[in-house]
Amino acid sequence: MKLSTILKSELIKADCTADNLGELFTEVIDILNNNGYISDKKLIYTKLLEREKLGSTSIGNNAAIPHAKVKGLDQTIVFIALSKNGINFNNLDKVDCVNLIIFIISPINSPVSHLQTLAAAASLIKNCPNFVKMTNSLNSFEILDYIRGTEDGYD
């Protein structure tokens, strides 16, 4: 599976303004709600926060994959957020700030699809450790094209 097959340019935010995890979740959830992808903002926020409390979804390379499975969705949603200032995901110190955040929100009854999407996100992060630097001046359409090219490169 490739992220680019389910990712849409309107679900890429290259200039997140959030300063912390709560603000980031709110910023992304508001965009998802305003574009009609979700209807229960509080449920999504709660599920993402619950997952983060189990253990940080930061996976290295200044990237994180916050994810949740929720009732009421018809399909998996992938949202990419880029933060120039970085977001602290580990609640310790700001040494390990995350700049690339790939959100995955899946229907609760699609565990296989959820895992495949997580694997695709991890693969993108692993195969493109300079993602933020390479996409720094790109808009959402160009970022999606960049992801397609990157994923085509490791078929």
MOPE-V527337 format. One record per residue. N is the residue number from 1. SS is DSSP state (H for helix, E for strand, - for the rest). PHI is phi in whole degrees, -180 to 180 (NA if undefined). BURIAL is 1 if it has 9 or more other ideal C-beta (glycine too) atoms within 8 Angstrom, else 0. Layout:
n={N/N}
ss={SS/SS}
phi={PHI/PHI}
burial={BURIAL/BURIAL}
This chain:
n={1/2/3/4/5/6/7/8/9/10/11/12/13/14/15/16/17/18/19/20/21/22/23/24/25/26/27/28/29/30/31/32/33/34/35/36/37/38/39/40/41/42/43/44/45/46/47/48/49/50/51/52/53/54/55/56/57/58/59/60/61/62/63/64/65/66/67/68/69/70/71/72/73/74/75/76/77/78/79/80/81/82/83/84/85/86/87/88/89/90/91/92/93/94/95/96/97/98/99/100/101/102/103/104/105/106/107/108/109/110/111/112/113/114/115/116/117/118/119/120/121/122/123/124/125/126/127/128/129/130/131/132/133/134/135/136/137/138/139/140/141/142/143/144/145/146/147/148/149/150/151/152/153/154/155}
ss={-/-/H/H/H/-/-/-/H/H/H/E/E/-/-/-/-/-/-/-/H/H/H/H/H/H/H/H/H/H/H/H/H/H/-/-/-/-/-/-/H/H/H/H/H/H/H/H/H/H/H/H/H/H/-/-/-/E/E/E/-/-/E/E/-/-/E/E/E/E/-/-/-/-/-/-/E/E/E/E/E/E/E/E/E/E/E/E/-/-/-/-/-/H/H/H/E/E/E/E/E/E/E/E/E/E/E/-/-/-/H/H/H/H/H/H/H/H/H/H/H/H/H/H/H/H/H/-/-/-/H/H/H/H/-/-/-/-/-/H/H/H/H/H/H/H/H/H/H/H/H/H/H/-/-}
phi={NA/-117/-59/-64/-77/-118/-80/-119/-60/-70/-107/-126/-119/-85/-139/-62/-105/-61/-104/-149/-61/-61/-64/-63/-58/-63/-60/-69/-63/-62/-65/-61/-67/-64/-96/80/-82/-135/-122/-109/-62/-64/-62/-63/-58/-61/-65/-64/-66/-59/-65/-65/-69/-69/164/-57/-91/-69/-120/99/54/56/-132/-144/-130/-66/-150/-158/-112/-136/-74/92/-95/-94/-149/-73/-113/-118/-132/-109/-118/-116/-123/-66/-81/88/-120/-80/-98/-103/58/-102/-130/-85/-70/-108/-77/-106/-110/-114/-124/-110/-84/-131/-125/-121/-61/-63/-95/-127/-64/-69/-61/-60/-66/-64/-69/-59/-64/-65/-65/-62/-64/-61/-64/-66/-83/-139/-64/-104/-52/-63/-63/-72/-108/-52/-109/-96/-89/-63/-66/-68/-64/-62/-62/-62/-63/-58/-64/-65/-67/-64/-70/-123/-64}
burial={0/0/1/1/0/1/1/0/1/0/1/1/1/1/0/1/0/1/0/0/1/0/1/1/1/1/1/1/1/1/1/1/1/0/0/0/0/1/0/0/1/0/1/1/1/0/1/1/1/1/1/1/0/0/0/0/1/1/1/0/1/1/1/1/1/1/1/1/1/1/0/0/1/0/0/1/1/1/1/1/1/1/1/0/0/1/1/1/1/0/0/0/0/0/0/1/1/1/1/1/1/1/1/1/1/1/1/0/0/1/0/0/1/1/0/1/1/1/1/1/1/1/1/1/1/0/1/1/0/0/1/1/0/0/1/0/0/1/0/1/0/1/1/1/0/1/1/1/0/1/1/0/0/0/0}
